[in-house]
């Protein structure tokens, strides 16, 4: 019998039992219902791998705003200025220095004593050329393009960044093995002063990440450094001259220390040295694992007079900033060399720089 007809025949029996099923779409007759060997509730076996999702790439977004890794700023040229000297063919530079000599004599109409003269020196510096290679392939560029990256522009930016970072390093430390010195290690610089011992103990302004020196103690260290400048230059430097106080960023924070009269170190400096400018660079910090370009011996500071009687104290110098050589196309890639050159820091008047280490 047809299942629907069988249901209609058995419907009255189910209703007497209290089961009202108006929407029955299938019905097993008693002979089938008693045969449990049929297992008609089992799911059929899948011919594909079990899955209920879509490919992950369809639910992944690439943010079009690209962030780049940041480096510590290049501050040497900002602190000491920068000039070009010569070109990439120049290996040695001479910087003439003249000194007036002579003696006077008592006047007499017939006397011819006394004589004026000039002594000359020719200090030299050697340049250093350095380079970096840019390389990129056709497939490499196109694959980066899928991620909306301008690969060649990123390579160009990287090359310029690395050249500038190295130039900045030589401006501070020069190049070993050459007559090429930096602002922090020129052998003609005068010996650094030692800070005064602080009431809290030690000479450092900051200990264990806390400013321990008082505002007056910090100011006294800077004032003593200025006194050294006056002594070195024989009184040619005055408090109103344009000067740069160069120190590491953490030491600069210590200048916010305030005394009992609600006056901090910066206020004292502005009042007593009106033309003083403060600039920071991590290279003035203590040498450590996190600051591999720091100074051995503790935090360091320099007080630099910009010029004396119209003559500049010095400047950072390069002979080639960024020379891009020819682009070489290969079978499926490109290569290009980029060159820079440095003289380090040219210090014309070392007496116009005083320093202190261990602050």
Buried (B, 14 or more C-beta within 10 A) or exposed (E): EEBEEBBEEEBEEEEEEEEEEEEEEEBBEEEEEEEEEEEEEEEEEEEEEEEEEEEEEEEEEEEEEEEEEEEEEBBBBBBBBBEEBBEBEBEEBEBEEEEEEEEEEEEEEEEEEEEEEEEEEEBEBBBBBBEBEBEBBEEBBEEBEEEEBEBBEBBBEEBBBBBBEBBBBBBBBBBEEBBBBBBBBBEEBBEBBBBEEBEEEEBBBBBEEEBBBBBBBBBBBBBBBBEBBBEBBEEBBBBEBEBBBBBBBBBBEBBEBEBEEEBBBBBBBEEBBEEBEBBBBBBBBBBEEEBEBBBEEBBBBBBBBBBBEEEBBBBBBBBBBBBEEEEEEEEEBBBBBBBBBBBBBBBBBBBBBBBBBBB
